Amino acid sequence: MKSSLLRAILDNAFLRVVFQPLNLPAFLTWLAVGLSLRFDNRADDVWQWLAMAGFGLAFLIGDFVPRNQRALTALLLTSEAICALALTWLAPRGGTTPALLVILSAQLAMIYPARTTLVAMLLIDLGLFLVLRASGHDAALIVVLIFAGFQAFSSLIAHYARRAEEARDQLSRVNADLLATRALLADSARDAERLRVARELHDVAGHKLTAMTLNLRALAADPEYAKRPEIAIAQRLSSELLGDIRNVVQALRDTRGLDLGVALRALAAPMPRPRLELSIADDVHLTDPAIAETILRLVQEALTNSARHADAERVRVAIARVGARLRISVEDDGQVRGALREGNGLAGMRERVAAAGGTLALQTTVRGALRIEAELPA
């Protein structure tokens, strides 16, 4: 009963977000600050509770905002800072309200670079100092310095947690790259073995069966052996066996091909985001490892760019055959920030496609998502 209840809680997406490990200390701190308000002289002031509710609501909403909504994220964080400073103004004697800024500092460190976090917290602490001084606090500077130490500690913890997540994601990408490359190499090795077996059957067994068939035909033309049924049976069996070997050789050649879908899914599987949506037409049949490797690297770079620069949640990849060419279409659901510029990754992608005899076109959609159109020899 308990295990099923726990499983149901963990399967709930809302509860999974709310009870993230870094959120639990924040909720406890927020609750402790709320309980401490009763020690303030104005404990019945409704504005205090409105400020508390505003901070908690902004914090909770921030967990459900997509990463590509940077403006909304900044607005929520600003709202938290305003609510915390307003609460300090309304309840300056409780002494615990600046603890909400410790929560805010951790949030900033999880989202923004260290320099941006430092500048933001210096400005917020300046505001805290001015609020405490204006409310008549006798030791405003000491309070600010004490809580600045807590903020630095929480920021460092959050910063290293973020670095650990980034290192984990990077390790996952490297592992995915190895898995995808191994899948292509395995397919390439199987193709090479099929081709070797097909050639051996054709060149050795086929040659000897042809010679045997010719000798049997010569025996059948001899009047002394022409009436013997064994000669006719041997001729028929050798002809059938030669036909069977040719069919086997043709089947081995026809079944050659690289399983591009397995390699691409192995490439995207370890990445937490974006999610790969892959569509490969039935008539797409690759036998050239170099072309398959080019497509693999193109999709890999597209996934990396979508996660790093567009904050995309999904990347749609479609591969189809158009005449003697392969058309690869890649589009994400993110939003490119600023003008589209080709960095080292996109430039390397273009060079790799050109080296394989293909073309590459980059553009942004109406809603600002990146679209990549590539054509390669089939």
N, C-alpha and C positions, 0 to 999 in steps of 0.2 A: 504494500500500500504506500509506504513512504517512498520507495524507489520510483514507483509510477508517478507520484506527485512531483518528485524532484525532476523526473524526465519531462513531465508536462511543463514545468516552469522553465526548464532549459530550452525547450522547443519553442517557447513563446518569444517571438522576435523583439517585442516591446520590452519584455523583462530582461532579455539578454543585453539590450542596450543600456537600460537603466542600471542594472547591477554589474556593470563592467568594474574590474578591480580598482581602477583609479577613481571611479565615481563613488564608491562606498565611503572612503574618508571624507569626500566633499559633502555627502549627505549628512554624515555624522557631525561635521563641523557646522554646517548650516543649522542643523537641529539644536546643537549646543548654543549657538548664538541666539537662536529664537528663545530658548529657555532662559538665557541670561537677561533677557530684556525685562523680566519682572523685577530685577534689582535696580532698574533705573527709576528715577523719580516720575517719569512720564510713561509708565508701563501700560497705561490704558490708551495711549495715543494711537489712533487708527492708522496714522501715516507711517508709523514704525512697521506695523504689520503689512501694510501695502508695499513698503520697500522690501521687506523680507520676502513676500510673495513674488514681487517682481524679479528679485535676484534668482530665486529658486526656479521660477518659470523660464527665465531666459537661459539659465544653465541647462534645464531639461530639454528645451527646444533645440539648443545647440547640438545635442547628441544626434538629432534626427535630420539635421541640415546636411545635404550633400556637400562633398568637399569642393566641388566646383562653384558653389554659391559663396564666394569670398566676401562679397559686399554684405550679404545677410549675416554671415558669421561675424564680421567686424561690427555690425550694428548690434548684435546680441551681446558681444563682449563689452561694447561701450555702455549698453544698458546695464550690465552687471556692475561695471565700475561706478556709474551714476547712482545706482541703487545702494551700493555699499557705502559710498561717500555720504549720500543722503541719510542713511541709517546712522552713520557716525555722527552726523550733525544733530539728528533727532535724539540719539541716545549716547551722549558723549561720556557718561559716567560709568556705564556698564563695563567698559574696557575690553570687550570681546568682539565688537563689531568689525574692527580692522582685520579680523581673521578671515573674513570673506574675501579680502584682497589676496590672501595666501592661496585660496582656491583659484582666483582669477590668474595669478601669476603662473600656476601650473598649467592652466588652459592655454595661456599665451605661448608658453614654452613648447607645448605639444603641437602647436599650429604654425608658429612663426619662427624665423631664424633667431639665434641668440641675441644679435645686435638689436633687432626690432623689439624683442621682448624686454631687453634692458632699458631702451629708451622709453617704451610705454610704461614700465613700472616706475621709472624715475619721475615721469610726469604725474602718474597716479599718486605716488608717495608725496610729491609736492602738494597735490591737491589735498591729500590727507592731512598734511602738516597745517595747511591754511585753514582747513575745516576745524581741526582741533584748537588752533589758536583763536579762531573766531568764536568758538563755543566756550572759551574761557578755561580751557584745560591748562593746568599748571606745568605739566611735563610733556608738552606736545612733541618736542624733538626726541625725547627718550622713547616715547611710545612708537614713533615712526621708525626709529633705529631698531627697536626690538622686533617689530613686525617686518621690517626690511630683511632682517636675518632669516626669519621664517620664510619669507617670500623667496629669498635666494636659495634656501634649502629645497623648497618645493619645486622651484624652477629647474634646479640642477637634476633633481630626481626625474622630473618630467622630460627634461632634455635628454638624459641618458636612456630613459625608456623609449623615447622616440628614435634615438640613434640605434638602439638594439632592434627595434622593429624594422628600421631601414636596412640594417645589416642582415636581419633574417630574410627580408624580402629579396635582397641582393643575392644571398646564398640560394634562395629558392629559384631565382632566375638562372643562376649558374647551373644548378642541378637540373632544371628543366631543359636548358640548352644541351647538357650532356645526354639526358634521356632522349631528346629528339634526335640528336646526332647519332646516338647508338641505334635508334630505330631505323634511320636511313641507312646506316652502315650494314645493319643486319639484313635489310631488304636488298641492298646492293650485293652483299655476299651471296644471298640465296639466288639472286638473278644470275650472277656469274657462274654459280654451280649448275643451275639449270641449263645455261647456255653451253657449258662444257660437256654436260651429259648429252645434250642434244647433238652437239657436233660429233662426239664419240659414236653415238648410235648411227648417225648418218654416214660418217666417214668410214667406220670400221665394220659394224654389223651390216649396214646397208650395202657396202661395197662387196662383202663376202657373199651375202644373199643374192646379189645381182649375178655374181660369178657362178654361184651354184645353179641359179635359174637358167643361165645360158648353157651350162653343161648338161642339165637335164633336158633342155630343148634339143641339144645335139644328140643325146641318147635316144630321145623319142623319134628323131628323124632316121635312126638306124633301123632297117627292116628287122633285124634280129631282136631288137628290144621294143619295137613299136607296139606290139600287141600285149606287152606285159602291163597289168593294171598298176603295179607298184610305181612304175615310171609316171603314169598320169597322176596318181595320188601325190607323189613327191613334188611334181610340178605345181599342182594346185596349192599344196601346203606352203611351198616356198614363195609363191606369188602372194598368198594371203599374209604370210609373215612379213614379207617386204612391205606390203600395204599397211600392216599394223605398225611397223616401225616408223614408217613415214608419218602416220597419224600421231604417234607418240611424240616424234620430233616436232611436228607442227604445234601440238598442244603445249609442249614445253616452251616453245618460243612465244606462243600466244599468251601464256600465263605470266610472262615476265612483266614486271612493273613494280614501282615503289608505292608503298601505302602512305601517301602523303597525309591523309587524315589522321592516322595514328601519331605520326611525328608532330603535327601541328597541335593536336590535343595534349600530347605529352609536354609540349613547350609551354602551353598556357595553364595546365592543370595546377602547378604549385603556386601560381600568382594569385594573391587574394583579390585583386582587381587589376584591370578590367576583366570581365567575363567574355570568353571567346564564343561567338556564334558563327559556326563554320558551315558553309554550304559548298559542296564539290559536285559538279555535274557528273552524271554516270559515264559520259563519253570521255572524261579526262583520264588519260592513261599515260603515266610517266615512266620512262625507262632510263632517262639520263640523270645520273646522280647530281651532276653539276646544276641542272635546271631545278631539281628538287631542293638542293641546298640554297640556291638563290631565293626561291619562294620562302623557304624556312627563315632565312635571315631577314627578308622583307617583312614578314609577319612579326618576327621577333622585335624588330626596330619599331614597327607600328604599335605594338603592345606597350613597349617601353615609353614611347612618346605620349601615347594616350594616357598612361598612368601618371607620368611626370609633369607634362605640360598642359594637358587638357582636363585632368581630373575626371576622366571618363569612367563610367561603370560598365559599359559594354562595348565591344568591338566586333563588328560584323565583317566577315571575310567570305567572299564568294569567288570561286574559281570555275571558269567555264572555258570550253573550247570554241573558238571562232575560226573556222577554216583551218589553216595550218598554224594558228597561233593560240596561245593560252592567255586568257584575260583574267587578271587578278584585281578584284575591287575590295578595298578596305575602307571602312567608315566607322567612326566612333560616335558616341552620344555626348561627348564633352564639348568644350568650348575653348578654342584657341585664344589665348590672351595676347592682344596686340596684333600687329601685322605678321603674316606668315613669312618666317625667315628660315632658310635652310642652314641648319647647324651641321656639325660634323656627322651626326647620325643620318640625317636625310641626305647629305651629300654623299656619304658612303653608300647609302641605299641606291642612289641614282648611278653611282659608278659601278656597283655590282651588277645592276640590271643591264647597264650598257655593255659591260664586259661579256654578258651572256647573250648579247644580240637582241636585247629588248629595249623598250621605251618606258618612261615613267612620267606621270603627270600628277602634280599636287595642286589641290585647291581646297577652299573652305566652302561649306554649304551656307545656306541662308541663315541658319541659326548659329553659325560659327564653328561647326564641327569640321574636323580634318577629313578629307577624302583623298585616297591614293588610288590611282588607276595605273596598272602596269600591264604590259604585253610582253610575252616571252615566246620563243620558238617552242612548238608543241613536241 
